Structures are given as structure tokens and as C-alpha cells.
Amino acid sequence: MMNKHRLLGVLVIILVLGFLMTGCELEPKEDVWVKGTLSNYSDVAFHEFDVVSGKKYYVWVREYWSNSVVVADGFADVVISAKYKNGDVIFAETNAGANKNTDATNTWGASNFTASKNGVVEIKVSVDQDLFSGGPGKYWVAMTTSNKRPSEK
């Protein structure tokens, strides 16, 4: 019969392996790009980060329509939306954040919001279903607290 400690150790290993097999990427940290992949039109991905009430946040994506992307290099055409973990919507699906333009009045600048509470924000990334969509593929997402697009390494 297996003792409690050994059983607990086996369960921890199973949980860790299960998490690693999901393909989860690290969550966005300020000024750091996180890579993701959407394999088909119905795929969605979620990225979370902590927010502080009263602080402004900018969400950037590098995708099919980004200035620094060549159409043939496998990038997805994505839309993003954001909500608090409790379900309160911050912004609905938007293409904003793809362009290098950092003019806050330009809709192609970052999607931005000022946190109304402390907590966790969930960014949903999905394939743009528009008629002229580039389709599934890879993308990158980043978060900043300034209206400055992180450098693309």
C-alpha cells in the first residue's frame, strides 16, 4: 500500500505534467512579449495579468496586420477583448494594438483601459472572423503601463 507522502508526490507530478502539456505560455509581464498560436478559426487563447485600481494599462499585439510582420510568415489575424476575472467587461473585440503607431487617438494604437479595481484581467485572443481576415497562426501579446510599444526582439 502506498503511503500518503508518496501518493501526494505522484499527484503533484501528474498535475505539473498536465499543466505543462496544455501548452500554456507565461502570462504577460510589463514590456515583455508572450507568444501564442491559434491553430484554427475557432481557437481562443487567454492571458492574465494583475492590475491595480486607478492605473492605466495598454495591451499590444503583434499579428498579421502589424507593421513589422510579413504576410507570409505565419502570423494570425487576431482580435482581443478584456474582462476582469469576475466577468465585468473592460473592452469588447478590437483590432487595436497591432500597429506601431502609439498615438493614443489612433484606433490602431494599443487597446488601453484604466483599472477600476484591483484584481486579475483576462485578455482573450481569437482569430478575426472578418471577411478579409488573414486567418489562424501565431501571435504575440504584451502589456505596458505606458503608451510605448515594447521592442520586438
N, C-alpha and C positions, 0 to 999 in steps of 0.2 A: 504494500500500500504506500502511495506517495505522501510524503509529509506536506504540511501546509506551506512551508517556505519554498519547497521545490515546485509545488503547484502554482504558487504565486509568481515565481520566476518564469515558468513556462507561459503563463497567461500574459505577463509583461512582454515577453519576446514575441508572442503571437500578435499582440496589439501594435507593437512597434513595426513589425514586418507588414502588417495590414496597412498601417499609415503610409509606410514607405512605398508600398505597391500602388497606392492611389495616384501617384504622380504629383502630389501636392507640391507646389513651389513655396518658397519662402514668401512671407507676406511683405508688402511694401514697407520700406523704411524710408525716411525722408531722403530725397535726392538719389535714390537707388532704383534702377530699372529691374523689374521682375518679369521673367519670360513665361509665356503661356502658349498653348496650342489649342485650337478648335478644329477638330478633325472633320466635322460635317456641319451642315446648316442648322441642325437642331442642338448642337453643343452649346453649353454655357459654362463659364468659369466664375469663381468668386474669389475675391481678395479682400482681406480685412485689415483695418488699422485702427488704433486707438485715437480718439480725438478729445480735445479739451474745450469746454464751453467758452464761447467768445473768440476762439482762434479761427483764422481763415485758412482754408486748405485748398490746394489746386491738384487736380487729377489729370495726368497726362497719359496719352497712349502713343505708341509707335506702331503703325499699322499700314495697310495698303495705300492710303491716301497721304501719308506723311511725306514731307518734302525730302527726307533723306532716304526714302525707300524706292527701289527699282521694282516695277510691277512684276517682273518675272522671278523675284527672289523668294516667293512663297509666303508673303505676308497676307494675313486675313484682312477683310474689310469688316471692322467691328463697330458696335455701338456700346456705350457704357451707361449704367444707371447707378444710383447710390441710395442707400437707405440705412437707417440705424438698425441694429440687431432686433429691436422690438417691432420693426416693421414700418416705422414712420419714414415716408419717402422724402429724400433730400432733393434729388432731381431724376427725371424720367430719362428714357433712352435718348442719347445725344451722340453726335459725331464729334463734339468738341474735344479738344485735347490732342488732335492728330497733327496739327500744323506747328511749325516752329515759331509762328508769329505769337509774341507774348503780349500783344496789345489787348488789354482787358476788355475793350469794347468789341473786339473781333470774335465772332462766334466760333472761329477755328482755334482760338487760344485755348487755354486749359478750362476744363469744367471746374468751377470753384464754388465754394459754399463757406459760410461761417457756422461753426458748430453751435447748435442751440442748447446742447447739453454734453456732459462728459459721457463717454461710452465708446462703443465699437461701431464703426461704419463698415458696411459691406458694399464693395464695388462689384457689380455684375457685368461681365463682359460676354457679349454674344455676337454672332455673325449678323451683319446688317442684311436685312431681308429685302432691301430696296432693289428695284429692277436693275439698276446699274451696279450692283454690289460686286466686289472682287471675289467674294466667297470665303470659304474656310482657309485656315493656315495658321501661321504663328503671329504673335503679337507681343508687345511689351507694355507694361503699365508702371507708372511711377506716381508718387505723391510728394508734394513740396508744400512749404508754408510761405513761399514767396512766389510771385508770378514770373518765375525764371525756369525754363525748361531744363531738366538735368542733362548733363553732357551725355552723348551717345558714344560709348567706347567701342 
